[in-house]
């Protein structure tokens, strides 16, 4: 007979140690499922404001965990499962951790794609979890707390009431000084086997993440931060300062060792101005001979790690024990923003390293720094994502030491730049979503995940060294997304750029609502909020257009060569009308597939109509040019001083309709149509001549009788619209 699964078949027993929680908790051997029972109405005082947190439909686990810590009948290493798809929370009273345990989503729920949410309502200078405890009655304070493994796994962890610096400037309240885990300043000495966060997401930890403090000895044999994502964190002050992620402050105790073995891998740090990732707290200590550091930071993705300050480094290990090994490799470091987000600072700082002292007294350490990459964006400094403390810098950085400290070579201290591959080429939508105005803004945005960092499944990405060398967090590479295709317009469609497009819209090699956009932001192309139009300052040449004739959306040929918008029309006849104004020498170009483009100038805003007749779905390219060409069907001299094309929108009408007599497709019937028709009869047809519109008597021939009817329409003003299939 198959043995029952200890997780799935759980005996619900009365847990005396948990008092009133026995109805909410089911236990099996060393595993407990905390069955979700929402906490009734509960009021928390958050920075002087009372909130009823029952709206989160969450259940408090603070009492359960605290009772576990005090219960001598429950062995160390207990596993607490939270139900996937349900919300839990810790109260404003901290959980003191002095016994190893695991808190994670129930694996059975996780297998179904359901993750547990853990809210924290800690406020200023507080933390929901405190590592260790203060001395109890009868203790001398010299005792050492020996703690087993502490693990947090498969959880989405958030502080929904937290306010960062920008939020405070906006009047949302005082800045929240919270942490995920803190320590007591007068706490007992701690000897911890393992502290691990695995497959978790974190939002709204403002002041710090894991903060060490207190003068008693602290020894953590292993810290692991694996496959976890951070967003909306940090921004405690205007320059993103304070306690960073792992704040290993030894507070004058040279025999303490928190960084004995640290691994940070597979993680993503997105737009969270908090630094450093690891710091020794700037404590200038002559380390005890027993102390060594083994730090390995690898295969992580940093997107705008801390761009608000010029000198807040990713790594801050100023005083390193001799004989230590410090690794930073296979990481992706990106600086990116929307071109219209002009007030967002774009700084970056690398590594603060100053002395090697104590430890094995060799005065030497090893820096395993190699294969770190960045995308080719305009915010780099000499090709590096750092404008201070670059890894290769010769002062206060790893580069100050000679080659013997760097087994992978001095050259590898330089972060490699993937030339020609921008962040927008690599990822679905990497630009931070919150627009930064002229004053401080709260920066954050709610998210269940960071799916917009997934790589595009394009040749350009797959041929890059970033992809080939498997740089950065694997999840974005392993879950690639296809470049969104544009689908042929089958029904009449009207698109106005005053709707659905704004200054935050990614217009670089991107499909939005079935329109492909590729704008050269460096040359001022993009959306203009004042005119509510797209602005094309950049022009296309025949050579560039020839280079993309056989390419599809998503191909490098288009993203590299084309500047403008592309739509697709279905097989058959139809009309594309572009709402446009041209300025200076620039012309509007509307090219149907591989046909010669229709060129038009229009000094005042109006529509330019271009008919099409295609046998298969066909791209329509709308762009600007300044080269000489044949006269457009609508040729009116522009009077503006600057050179640009303003696009306000477009219409596509399959089964094209046209105005009888409008031979040149300018939506009017006037003398220019007579001229165009005469030229056609004289076998000198103008480009884009609409034969159907000129055939007013419908006999299939264009001759003087059609001109007579055209004159009649002009004199009477009675123009009629007709469908091509009539």
N, C-alpha and C positions, 0 to 999 in steps of 0.2 A: 504494500500500500504506500502511495506517495505521502511523504511527510507534509503536514500543513505548513504553509509559509508563515513565519513568525510575524511578518508585517501585515499580511492580508487577513489572517485569522487572529484577531486580537481579543484577549479576554478583558472585558471591562470590569475592573475591580475597584473597590473603594480604597482610594489612596489617602490614608489618614494624614500623611505628611502634607498633602495639598489641601487639607481642610475642605472648603466649599467648592473646590474645583473638581471633585470626583466625577461629577456628571459631564464634565467637559473633557476629561482626559482618559485615554485608554492606554494601558501599558502591557508590553509583552517583553519578557526577559529584560534586556538593557535598552529597549527602544520604547518610546512613548509617542503616540499620535495625539497631538493636542487638537481634539475635535472642536471645530469652530463654533463658538457661542458668542455672538456679538455682545460687547459690553454695553450695558444700559447707559442712559444719558450721563455723560461725564464732562465736567468743566475743567479746563486747564487754563492756568494763568501764563500767558505767553507775552513777555515783555510788557506787562501791565495791562494787557487786554485779555478778557476772558473769552474762550472759545468752547463751544460744545462739539467735542470730537466724535460724538455718536454718528455724525453724518458720514464718517468714513466706514461705518459698518464693520468695525474691527474689534478684535478681542485682545484684551491685555494679557501678556504673558509674564509681566514683571514678578508677580507674586509666585507664580509657578517656578520660575528660575531661582528666585531668592530662597524659596523653601528647599529646593534641591541642594543649594549650596550648604544649607544648615543641616540637612538630613544625613546623619551618619550611616543610616541603613541603606542608602542608595550609593552604589559604587561610582567611583570616578569613571569618566568616559561614557556617560549616558548619552543617548541619541534622542533628540526631540524632533519629531516630524511635524511640520505645519501643513495643513491641507492646501493643495494647489488650487489656485483660483480664488482663494479667500485672503482676507486682510487681517493682520494682527498688529499689535503695537506694544511698545514699552512705555511705561508711565514716565512722569517727570522725576520720580524717585529712581535713582540709579540701581542697576544690578551689579553688585560686587562679585567679581569672578575670582574664586580661589579654589576651584575644582574644575577639572577638564570636562568638556562636554561638546556635543555637536548639535547645531541648530540648522535645519535644512528643510527644503520642500520634500514632502512624501514622494519617494521615487516612483511609486505607482502613478501618482498624479503627474509627475514630471514627464513620464513616458507618454502621457496623453497631451503634452504641450501646456499643462497648467502649472504655473509657478505661484508660490505664496508671496504676498507682499508684507513687508515688515515696516511699519511706520515708527518714527521716533519723534517724540514731542519735547525733547530736551531744549532748553532755552539758553540764554547767555551764560558762557563759561561753564557749561555743564555737558554731561555725556550720559547716554543711557546705559553704557557699560563702563565699569571701572575695573581695571586689572589689579587684583590684589585686594587688601583691606588694611585698615588700621589695627593697632594692637588692641586685643580684647582685655578685659579685666584679668589681672594675674600674669599677663605677658610682659616681658621686659622691653620688647621692641627690637630685640636682637634676633628674634626668630626668623627663619627663612621659610616662605611659603613655597612648597614644591607642588607644582601644578602640572598635570598631564597635558594632553592635546586639547586645544580649543579650535573648533572649526565652525565656520559659517559657510554654507554651501547652497547653491541653487535658489537664491533669494533675491527679490527686488526690494531694495531698502531705500527709504525716502524720508526726508524731514519736511513735510508739506507746508509747515507754517514758517519755515526759516526765511529770513530777509537778508539779502546781501547789501553791499555798499551802494550799488546803484539803486536798489529798491528803497533804501533809506533816503537817498537823495530825492526820490520820487514821492516821498511821504508815506511809504508803506509801513514804517515803524523803525525801531532801532535795529542796528546790525546784530545778527544772531551769532554768538560766539560758541557754536556747538562743535562737538567731535563725535566720531563713531565710538571711540574708546579712549579713555583718559586714565590717569593714575592719581592716587592720593599723594599730596606733597609730603605727608608724614606717614606714608604707607610702609608696611613691612617689606623686607627684602623679598625678591621674587626669583624663583628658578623655574622657568617655564620650558616645557619640552618643545611645543609647537604652537604657533599661532598662524592660522590659515584662513584666507578668504578665497573661495573657489566658485567660479561661475555665478557671480553676483553682479548686480547693478547698484550704483550708488548715486543719489541726487541730493543736493542741498545740504551738504556738509560744508559749512562756511569757513570756520576758523581753522580747523584741522581735521585729521582723520584718525591717526593713532599717535597719541602724545605720551611720551615718557616724562616723568618728573619725580622728584624726591631724591634724597641723598643716600638712601640705603642701596645696597648692591642689587643690581638688576642683571639677570642672565636669561636671555632667550636663545635657546639652542637653534631654533629654526623659525624663520618667518617666510610664509608663502603667500603671494598675491597672484592668483592664476586666473586667466580667462575672465577677467572682470572689467566692467565698463564704468567710467565716471563721467557724468555730465552735470551741468548746473551747479558745480561745486566751487568753493573758493570765493574770491572777490570780497574778502573781509575788509579790505581797505582799498583806496584808490589805485594802489600799485600791486594788489594781490598778495600782500605779505601775510605772514604769521606762521602757523606751525606746519604747513605742508602735509605730506601724506605719512611718512614714517619719520617721526621726530625722536631720534635716539639720543636724548640728552642724558649724559652720564653724571652731570651735576657735580663734577669734581672727584668722582669715584673712578680712578684709573683701572680698577680691576673689574668693573662692570663690562659686560659685553652683550649688547642687544643685536649687533650685526654679525654674529658668529657665522650664520648661514642665512642669506637672504636671496630669495628668487622672486623676481617680478617678471612674469612672462604672459604673452597672449592677451594683454590688457589694452584698453583704449582709454585715453584721456582726452575728452572733447570739450574745448572751449570753457575750461575751468581754471580761472586765474588763481591758482594756489601753487605755491612752490616752497621748498624743493620736493622732489620725489622721495629722496633720502637725505637726511642731514644729521650731522653729529652735534648739532646745536652750537657749533662754533666753540666748543670747549677745548681749550689748549691744554691737553693732558699728555704727560709722558706715560704711555700705556704700560700696564703691567706685562711682564714677560709671558703671561698665559693668554694674552688677548691677541687674536687675529680676526680679521674680517674676510669673509668670503661672500662677495656680493655679485650677483649675476642678473642683469637687467637685459632682457632679450626678447625679440619678436613682439614688441609693443608698437602701438600706433598712437602718435601724439599729434592732435590737430589743434592748433592754437593753444598750446599748453598753458602758457602765461604770457600773453602779448601786451598786457597793460603796463609792464615795467621793463626797464632796460637791463636790470642786473639781478633778476630773480632766477637762479639757475635750476636746471633739472636735477643735477647732482651737486650736493654740497658736503664734501668730505674734506674739510680743511686740514685735519690732523689725523693722519692714517697710521695705524700700528704697523711696524716693520713686519715683513713676511706676509702681508695681506694680498688678496687677489680681488681685483675690482673689474667686473666685466660690464660692458655696454656694447651690445652688438645686435645686428639684424633688426634694428628699429627703424621705423618710418616717422620722420618729423616733418610736419606740414604747416606752412603759414598760408592762410587763404581767407579771402573775404569777397563779398559782392562788391563790384566796382563802384556802385552808388553809395556804399557804406563808408564814405570817405573819412569820417571822424573816428573810426575804429583804429586804435593803435595796433601796430604790427611789430612788436619786439620779440626777441628771443635770446635766451642766455643758456650756456652749455653747462660747464662744470667748474666749481670752485674747489681747487685742490692746492694746498700750500706747503705742507711738511709731512715727512715720514719720520715718526719718532716712537721710541719704545718698542713694544712688541718683542720681536726676536733681536732687536738692537742692530739689525743689519743696515738700517737706513734705506732699505729698498722695499719696493712692492711691485706688483705686476698689474699693468693695465691691459686687460683684454678688450681693446676697443677696435672694432672692425665692422665692415659691411653695414654701415648706417646710411640711410638714403633720405633725400627730400625730393619733392616735385618741383618742376620749373615754373615758379610763380614770381611775380614782380616784387615780392616783399623780402627777397633774400638779400644778404649782405655779402658781396663778393662770392656769390654762389652758395653761401652757408645760411642755415636757418637761425643763426645767432649773430646779433650785433654786439655782444659782449661775452667774454669767457668761452669763446669757441674751444672745443677740445684741443685744438692744435695751438692755442695761444701760448706764448712763451712765459707768461706771467700769471700766477694764480690759476693754473689749469694743467691738465696732464702733459701738455706740450712743453712744459718747463723742464721735464726730465729727459734724459738721453735715451737713445734707441734701446738700450738693454732693459729698460722698463716696459718696452712695447714689443712683445713677441710677434705681433702681426704687422709691424712696421710703422714708422712715423707717418707715412702717407695715409694710413688708414684712420688717423685722427681727424682727417678731413671728411665731413659728411658728403657723400656722393650725390650729385644732382642729376636726375633723369632728364636730360636736355630734351625739350620739345614736348614733354608730358606734364601738363598742368594738373592741379588737384581736380579740376572739373573734367579733365580728360580721363582721369583715373577712377573717380568715384561718382556715384549717382548724383549726390547733391551735398558736397562737403562744406559749403559756406555756412557759417553760423546764421541762424534764422532770424535773430533779433536785430533790428536796425538800430544803429547807434547815432543819435543826433548830436547836437552841439553840447549837451549836458550829459552827465553820467546816467546810464540806463541800467536796468536790473539784469540785462543780458540773458536771463534764463527763459526756457520754454519747456513745456511739459512734453515728456516723451516716454513711451513704453520701451523703446529700444533705439539703437542708432543705425537703423537699416539703410539710411541714406549714405552710409560710408561703404556700402558694397561696391566692389569693383565692376566696371563695365566689361562685358564679354566682347571685346573688340580686338582686332589684330594689333592695334596700337598699344593696348595694355598688355596683351600676351607676349608681345615682342620686347617689352621693357625689361630692364634688369630688376626693377622692383618686383615684378611678377616672377621672373625666372629664378631669382635668388631667394624667393619666398620671404621677402622682407615684411615686417609688420605683423599685426595680429592676423592669424590664419582665417578667422571667420569671414572677413570681408573678401578675401581671395577665394575661399571655398564656396561662397554663395554668390557667385557673380550674377549680374543682371544684364539682360539684353538691352542694347540701345533701343529705346522705344521707337517703333516704326511709325511713319505717318501713313494713315489709311486714305485710300481714294475717296474723294467727295462724291457721293452718289445723289444725295438730296441737296437742294439749295442751302447754302451756308453763308452766314454773314458773321464776320469777325471784326470786333472793334478793339483796338489796343488800349482803349480807356477802361476796359473791363477785363479782369483776369490777369493783367500784367501790371506790375508796379516796380518800384526801385529795388525790391528784394528778389525779384524773379531772376533765376539763373538763365541768362540769355547767351551763354557760351556753350555751343555744341550740345543743345538740349531741345527736347521735344516737349512742348506745353500745349495741351488741348489740341493735339493733332496738327500743330504747326511747328516746323523745325526752325530754331533760331541759332545763329552763330554771329555774334557781334564782337567787334574788336574794341573792347573797353579801353585799352590803352590809347586809342586814337579818338576817344570820346563817343564811340558808338554805343547805343543802348536806349533805354527808356527815358523819356523826358517828362517828368511829372507836370511841368508847367504847360506844355503843349498837349500832354496826354497822347504822345506819339512815339514811335521809334525814330531814332535819328541815325542816319547813315552818313558819316563823314568819309569813311573808307570806300574806295572804288574797286571794282573788279576789272581785270583785263581779259582779253580773248584767250590768252595763254592759260590763265587760271581757270576759266570756264571749260576749256578743252581738257584740262587735267581731271575734271570731275564727271565727265560725260557718262562714264560707265560705272560710277560709284553709287553706293547706296548709303542711306543714313546709317551712321555708325562706322563707316569706313574712314580711315585716316585721310584719304584724299579729299573728302569733303570738309572735315573739321580743320584741316590744315590750309586749304585753299579758298574756301567759300566764305563770303561775308554778306549776310543778308538773311532772308527767310525763304523757306521752301515749303510748298504744299504739293499735294498730289491729286490729280483729277482722274476720274474713271474713263474707260473707253467711251468714245462717242463725241458728240458736239457739245459745246458749251461756251460760256463766257467767263473770264476772270476780270473783275473790276477792282482796281486799286484806288483807294482814297488817299490822295497824295498831294504834296506841295514840294516843288524843287526850287533850290536856291543857287544862284551863281551859275557855274559851269556844269554842275552835276545834272545828270539825266537819270530818270527812272528807266530801269530795264526790266522787262517781263519776258522771260524766255520759256517757251513751251518745249520741253524735252530738248532735242538737239537742233531745233529750228533756230533761225536767226532771230535774235531778240528784238522785240518791239521797244523802241526808245521814245521817251516822251519828256518834255519839260512843261511845267505848269507853275506859273508865278503865284497864283492863288490856289487855295485848297480846292480840289475837285476830283472827280473820278476819271480814270483812264480805263477804257474797256479793251480787252484783248480776246478775240475769239480763239477757240481751239477745236480741232477735229483730229482725234487720235484713235488708234485701233487697239490700244492697251493702256492700262494705268500708267500715267506719265507724270514725272515731276514738273512743277512749274517753279522756276527760279525768279525771285524778285530781289533786285539788288541795284546798286548805283554804279554809274560809270561816268567818266569825263572825256573819254576818247571820242574822236569824230566818228560819225556814222551817218547812215542815210536818215533823211528827215522822218520824224515820228508821225504817226497818224494824227497826234495832237501836238502841235508844235507852236507853243507860245513862249515868247522870250521871258526868262526870269529876270526880276529886277533886284533881288536881294543881293547883299554884298558878300555874304559868306557862301561857301560851297557845301551843300548838304542836300539830302533827300529826307523829307519827313513823311513817314508812313503812319496813317491814322487807322487803317484797317483794310479789309478786302472782302469781296463777295465772290462766290463761285456759284454759277447757275448752270447746272447740267441741262441738256435739252435746250440749248441756248435760246434766249429770247433776244430780240433786237428791235430797234426802231426802224420802221420802213423809211428809207431815204437817208439813214445815217451811215453813209458809205465809209466814213473814216472812223467810226466807233467812238465818237467823243460825246455820246449821249445828247447830241444836238442835230437838228437838220437845218443847214444854212448853206451859204455860198461855198464854203470849203468842201462840202459834199459834191456840189456840182463840179468843182475843179477836179476832185479826186475821180469822179465818174468820167469826165472828159479825158483825163489822163489815161484811164483804163481803156477807153474806146480807142485812143490814139496809140495803144500798146505801150504805154509808159506808166504802168500801174504803180501807185505808191505802196509802200510796205504796209501789209496788214489790211489791204482793201477788202471790204466786206461785200462780196458779190451778191449774197442773198439779200442784204439790205438795199442794195442798189437796183435790184430787179423788181421794180415797183409793180409792173403788170404781170409778173409771175410767169413769163413765157420762156424763161431759161436763157434769155439773151439780154445783153446790156447794150442799149442803143439810145437814139435821140428821144424815143417815146418815153423812156424812163426818166430822162432829164426833164421833159415837159411836165410829167407828174410830180417830179421833185420840186420844180418851181411852184407848182400849184400848192404843194404842202407848205412850202416856205411862206407863200403869200397868205395862206389861210391859217397857218399856225396849227393845223390839225394833223399832227404826227401820230401814227398808230404803232403800237408794239405788236409784234407777231412772233410766234414760236416757230422755230426752224422746222418742226415736223408737221406744220400745218400745210 
